[in-house]
Amino acid sequence: MSLKINVRESGNVVILDLDGRITIGEEAASLRDTIKEHLDSGQKNILLNLAEVSYIDSTGLGQFVGSFATVTSRAGQLKLLNLQKRLQELMQITKLITVFETYTNESAAIRSFAAAATAG
């Protein structure tokens, strides 16, 4: 199953609704390219909605880390929304949960971008 990416916006936040698997190959590349396109067009606040992500492998996790570094280096923010139980556990085991801000509520996640902007 490939990865489907639905893009929507809320204020100055780009929300990427991900559906499917994030694995080595086309899926991880597709996610990287989508994030890069938004950064290149000046959109720096990116929220990945993972509610419909059924599986993620080490390449997918690596893509999260790489994207986080890229977004951060361009003075942006990358946050995660709706981690499934398996992904939540994986993020804790790998200690990546300490790197990413994660949310279960979309409104709170969107508000957090504005709060970070005023604090920074």
C-alpha positions as CSV (number, residue, x, y, z in Angstrom):
1,M,0.0,0.0,0.0
2,S,1.4,3.3,-1.0
3,L,1.4,6.5,1.0
4,K,-1.3,9.1,0.3
5,I,-0.7,12.7,1.3
6,N,-3.6,15.1,1.6
7,V,-2.5,18.7,2.1
8,R,-4.6,21.3,3.9
9,E,-3.9,24.5,5.7
10,S,-5.1,26.1,8.9
11,G,-3.8,29.7,9.3
12,N,0.0,29.6,8.9
13,V,0.2,25.8,9.5
14,V,0.4,23.2,6.7
15,I,-1.3,19.9,7.7
16,L,-0.2,16.8,5.9
17,D,-2.8,14.0,6.4
18,L,-0.8,10.8,5.8
19,D,-2.6,7.6,4.9
20,G,-0.8,4.3,4.4
21,R,2.7,3.1,5.1
22,I,5.9,5.1,5.4
23,T,8.6,2.7,4.3
24,I,11.9,2.6,2.3
25,G,11.5,3.8,-1.3
26,E,8.7,5.8,-2.8
27,E,6.7,6.5,0.3
28,A,9.6,8.0,2.3
29,A,10.7,10.0,-0.7
30,S,7.2,11.3,-1.4
31,L,7.0,12.6,2.2
32,R,10.4,14.2,2.0
33,D,9.6,15.9,-1.3
34,T,6.2,17.2,-0.1
35,I,7.8,18.7,3.0
36,K,10.6,20.3,0.9
37,E,8.0,21.8,-1.6
38,H,6.2,23.5,1.3
39,L,9.5,24.8,2.8
40,D,10.6,26.1,-0.6
41,S,7.4,28.0,-0.9
42,G,7.9,29.7,2.5
43,Q,5.6,27.5,4.6
44,K,7.6,26.7,7.7
45,N,5.0,25.3,10.1
46,I,4.3,21.7,9.3
47,L,2.0,19.3,11.1
48,L,2.1,15.6,10.2
49,N,-1.2,13.9,10.9
50,L,-0.4,10.2,11.4
51,A,-3.9,9.0,12.3
52,E,-4.1,6.8,9.2
53,V,-0.5,5.6,9.1
54,S,-0.6,1.8,9.4
55,Y,3.1,1.1,9.5
56,I,6.4,2.9,9.6
57,D,9.9,1.3,9.2
58,S,13.3,2.6,10.1
59,T,13.6,4.5,6.9
60,G,10.3,6.2,7.7
61,L,11.6,7.1,11.1
62,G,14.8,8.4,9.5
63,Q,12.7,10.5,7.2
64,F,11.0,12.1,10.2
65,V,14.3,12.9,11.7
66,G,15.8,14.3,8.4
67,S,12.7,16.4,7.8
68,F,12.7,17.7,11.4
69,A,16.4,18.8,10.9
70,T,15.6,20.4,7.5
71,V,12.5,22.3,8.8
72,T,14.3,23.4,12.0
73,S,17.4,24.6,10.0
74,R,15.0,26.9,8.0
75,A,13.6,28.3,11.2
76,G,10.4,26.2,10.9
77,Q,8.6,23.7,13.1
78,L,7.6,20.1,12.4
79,K,5.2,18.5,14.8
80,L,3.4,15.2,14.9
81,L,-0.4,14.6,15.4
82,N,-2.3,11.4,16.2
83,L,0.4,8.8,16.7
84,Q,-1.0,5.3,16.7
85,K,-0.1,3.0,19.6
86,R,2.7,1.1,17.7
87,L,4.2,4.3,16.5
88,Q,4.0,5.9,19.9
89,E,5.8,2.9,21.4
90,L,8.4,3.0,18.6
91,M,9.1,6.7,19.2
92,Q,9.5,6.0,23.0
93,I,11.9,3.0,22.4
94,T,14.1,5.1,20.0
95,K,13.9,8.2,22.3
96,L,12.6,10.2,19.4
97,I,9.6,11.1,21.5
98,T,11.9,13.6,23.3
99,V,12.8,15.3,19.9
100,F,9.3,15.8,18.5
101,E,6.3,17.7,19.9
102,T,3.4,15.3,19.6
103,Y,-0.3,16.0,20.0
104,T,-3.6,14.1,20.1
105,N,-5.7,17.2,19.5
106,E,-5.4,19.0,16.2
107,S,-6.6,22.4,17.6
108,A,-4.1,22.3,20.4
109,A,-1.3,21.3,17.9
110,I,-2.2,24.3,15.6
111,R,-2.3,26.7,18.6
112,S,1.1,25.5,19.7
113,F,2.7,26.9,16.5
114,A,1.4,30.4,17.3
115,A,2.5,30.0,21.0
116,A,6.0,29.1,19.8
117,A,6.1,32.0,17.4
118,T,5.3,34.5,20.1
119,A,7.7,32.9,22.6
120,G,10.5,32.7,20.1
